[in-house]
Amino acid sequence: MPYKPTGRPNGRPPSLPSNLGELIMEDLRSRMDPETRMVLPRLSVLVRKLGVSRSSLKRKMKGLRDNGAFELAYVKSKPEAKVYTIYYKIN
């Protein structure tokens, strides 16, 4: 399979890391605010760091959320704002 100009092979890696959930939670905990236990997810950075696809990462994060590792928290930047920012609250 020919390589792209960036030097990376085409397609996804042959297998996902077996400890992908642990790597995700380690990254979230390292960026977590210790008082509120909330963190802003940075999926694009995490995808590049772990070398997995965005869909695989989101699928794994949904599984972690369903198992109770974290929950979603909707926060307004200002009281009069109409748009919420989604944070993860680590349990």
Secondary structure, 3 states (H helix, E strand, C coil): CCECCCCCECCCCCCCCCCHHHHHHHHHHHHCCCCCCEECCCHHHHHHHHCCCHHHHHHHHHHHHHCCCEEEEEEECCCCCCCEEEEEEEC
